[in-house]
Amino acid sequence: MVFDFGGGIVASEKIKQVLDEVQAQIKRDKKYIELVSTVEYLIELVEPSKRDKFREALNNAESIEDVNELIKALKLQIGAQGAKKYILSQ
């Protein structure tokens, strides 16, 4: 079977499958990059004495799921810092 991608570009089903796989990988990579950027931003909100541990965890992350778990931990840490600051200001 042959597919017309417009502009006179025609590709076989096998080529279309390869292109779909490449596009899926690019989408996964894009999501990973966005998540890593989010983690790097959140790490800057963590008190300095704890940043290295979070950076180490980011460097050891092996999947998007690992990065999502790290984001959860960062949110807890930032929340705890806010609670501590609130309590101490009372």
Backbone hydrogen bonds, N-H to C=O, Kabsch-Sander energy under -0.5 kcal/mol:
donor,donor_aa,acceptor,acceptor_aa,energy
3,F,11,A,-3.5
5,F,3,F,-0.6
5,F,9,I,-3.2
9,I,6,G,-1.5
10,V,8,G,-0.6
11,A,3,F,-2.7
13,E,1,M,-1.3
16,K,12,S,-2.4
17,Q,13,E,-2.2
18,V,14,K,-2.0
19,L,15,I,-2.7
20,D,16,K,-2.5
21,E,17,Q,-2.1
22,V,18,V,-2.3
23,Q,19,L,-2.6
24,A,20,D,-2.2
25,Q,21,E,-2.2
26,I,22,V,-2.4
27,K,23,Q,-2.2
28,R,24,A,-2.2
29,D,25,Q,-2.7
30,K,26,I,-2.6
31,K,27,K,-2.1
32,Y,28,R,-2.4
33,I,29,D,-2.6
34,E,30,K,-2.4
35,L,31,K,-2.4
36,V,32,Y,-2.7
37,S,33,I,-2.3
38,T,34,E,-2.0
39,V,35,L,-2.5
40,E,36,V,-2.6
41,Y,37,S,-2.0
42,L,38,T,-2.7
43,I,39,V,-2.7
44,E,40,E,-1.1
44,E,41,Y,-0.5
45,L,41,Y,-0.5
45,L,42,L,-1.3
46,V,42,L,-0.6
46,V,43,I,-1.2
50,K,47,E,-2.4
51,R,47,E,-0.6
51,R,48,P,-0.8
52,D,48,P,-0.5
54,F,50,K,-1.3
55,R,51,R,-2.6
56,E,52,D,-2.5
57,A,53,K,-2.1
58,L,54,F,-2.3
59,N,55,R,-2.5
60,N,56,E,-1.5
61,A,57,A,-0.6
61,A,58,L,-1.0
67,V,63,S,-1.8
68,N,64,I,-2.5
69,E,65,E,-2.2
70,L,66,D,-2.1
71,I,67,V,-2.2
72,K,68,N,-1.9
73,A,69,E,-2.2
74,L,70,L,-2.6
75,K,71,I,-2.4
76,L,72,K,-2.0
77,Q,73,A,-2.5
78,I,74,L,-2.9
79,G,75,K,-2.3
80,A,76,L,-2.7
81,Q,77,Q,-2.4
82,G,78,I,-2.2
83,A,79,G,-2.6
84,K,80,A,-2.7
85,K,81,Q,-2.5
86,Y,82,G,-2.4
87,I,83,A,-2.8
88,L,84,K,-2.5
89,S,85,K,-1.1
90,Q,87,I,-1.2
